[in-house]
Each structure stands twice: as structure tokens, then as C-alpha cells.
Amino acid sequence: MQQVIELEHGADMNGYLVTDEAKGAVVICPGGGYEFRSAREAEPVARAYNRAGYHAFVANYQLGEEMEPLGYGPLVDLSQAVAWVNSHKGKLGIEGKDVYVCGFSAGAHLAASLGVLWKDASRFPAGTDLALHRPDAMILCYPVISAGEWGHRGSFVRLAGEQQEDQQRYSLEKLVTRDAVPAFLWHTAADDGVPVQNTLLMADALARFGVPVEVHVFPYGVHGLSLATEEVDELVKGRLADAHVAQWMELCVRWMEVWRNGYETV
């Protein structure tokens, strides 16, 4: 079942609900360099989580142009989306169950921003209920993380403008604390759009603060594979089904079902 859910200040998200008892919920942030939201990383991913037994929501977060930096606008949108899910757990039938944020590329930067910065009141409007918008864990797929040497420059320009100093406020490997939520990350070593070093930097930062993290690096595959199944093939960009890379979803769902029992520290 699909529905559009209105949030505050004109934001909204698309909900994809399972009809049977749900195992939890996932709020998905498609990628697109903060310039667009990839359809290949939206509904197909939501349906995959539905098949695994999870309610799924696709956040329609703010997009920007290089001349008008977004700042924390997208983060506030995602904050509202996760807060809505957490505040409706009873109606959704997921009381006592986990709510995840999942993002791809720049959408993974957004998901990780909430997972890392949820407790930092300076990043959100006054009066924000910080506990309510906290995700239980984050799923980061070929994420944009660093504004440094390995940065995806277009994403940070849209967030902060052209000045490198301003962009550093969004370089997440420098912002991790022990309050960051547990994480599942995957990437391909051959990714030349967003280098794998972004995932490695994030995993290292999380590990240094004792935050539970699981990482999978596949040797081959271009940027933006989404599910890496035939459903999301994009031939013109070389994004083809890859059975090896497509294992990430199975690995992720398995992690979602065991991480709390094995690695609960939050």
C-alpha cells in the first residue's frame, strides 16, 4: 500500500506499507548529488524492504542549485520524516521495533548526517525533539561522506557553496561522536563517482568511537547500482545487474535482524 504523507513546512514522503505485521521501518533517501532524487533508488528499494517485512518511506527532501546553498534544509526534512515515523509507531504496528535511515550516494550523506548529528541541537530548528527524530541505525550505500580529498564536490557545493571552509561543516568523518547510531555500509572498490575511501573513512571514524559498524566492499561495479538487479538496470551509464553486488540487500536485512542482539551499545 502506497500513500503520500504530509510533513511540516511543505515537506512530504511516500509511504509503502506492508499488509502483514511489520518488522520495523526504513526511511529511504535516494541519491542525486542534492540536485535530483534518483527514481532507481526510491520505489524499487522501498519495495525490496517491503518484501523483507519492513514498512518503507521515501523522503522527498529539499534539492538545490549551486548558486543557492541548501544548508541544513534537507537534514530538517529527514528529521521530520523520522520523527513522524517514530511518533506513529503505534498506528504502524511497530512499537518496540527499529526505525532505520537508508541512503544512497548523496542521500546516504543525508541519512548519515541524521545518524551522526541527531543530538546536535544547533543543526535543527529551535524546539526540535531530538530524541524523537533519532533513527535506531543507518544504512549507507556508496555514501558521500568526506568534503576532503575524496569528496564528491558537487554535493558539497549544493550544501554549502563554493568555499572549502564552509563545506567542511558537512564532512561527516570529522563529526562522528559516540552518539552516532550503528551503521551498515557498502560500496564498490571500483566506484569512480564517489570513491570507496568515503566508506572507509566513515567506518574508521565510527570504529574509533566504539559505534557498531558492518562494512562490505565489493571489488567491481560503477557508482549508483541501487539494488544491482535487472529492475534498476541503466544501460547508458553501465549500471547492470550484478548478482554478487546484489547480495548487499540480503546482507543488510540479515544485519537488521541481528545487530541489536549482538552489538547493542546505544
HELIX and SHEET records of a PDB file:
HELIX    1   1 GLU A    8  GLY A   10  5                                   3    
HELIX    2   2 ALA A   39  GLU A   41  5                                   3    
HELIX    3   3 GLU A   43  ARG A   51  1                                   9    
HELIX    4   4 GLY A   73  SER A   87  1                                  15    
HELIX    5   5 LYS A   89  LEU A   92  1                                   4    
HELIX    6   6 ALA A  106  LEU A  117  1                                  12    
HELIX    7   7 ALA A  121  ARG A  123  5                                   3    
HELIX    8   8 ARG A  153  ALA A  160  1                                   8    
HELIX    9   9 GLN A  164  GLN A  167  1                                   4    
HELIX   10  10 GLN A  168  TYR A  170  5                                   3    
HELIX   11  11 LEU A  172  LYS A  174  5                                   3    
HELIX   12  12 GLN A  197  ARG A  208  1                                  12    
HELIX   13  13 GLU A  230  VAL A  232  5                                   3    
HELIX   14  14 LEU A  235  LYS A  237  5                                   3    
HELIX   15  15 GLN A  247  TYR A  263  1                                  17    
SHEET    1   A 8 GLN A   2  GLU A   6  0                                        
SHEET    2   A 8 ASP A  12  TYR A  16 -1                                        
SHEET    3   A 8 HIS A  55  ALA A  59 -1                                        
SHEET    4   A 8 ALA A  25  CYS A  29  1                                        
SHEET    5   A 8 VAL A  99  PHE A 104  1                                        
SHEET    6   A 8 ALA A 137  CYS A 141  1                                        
SHEET    7   A 8 ALA A 183  THR A 188  1                                        
SHEET    8   A 8 VAL A 213  PHE A 218  1                                        
END                                                                             
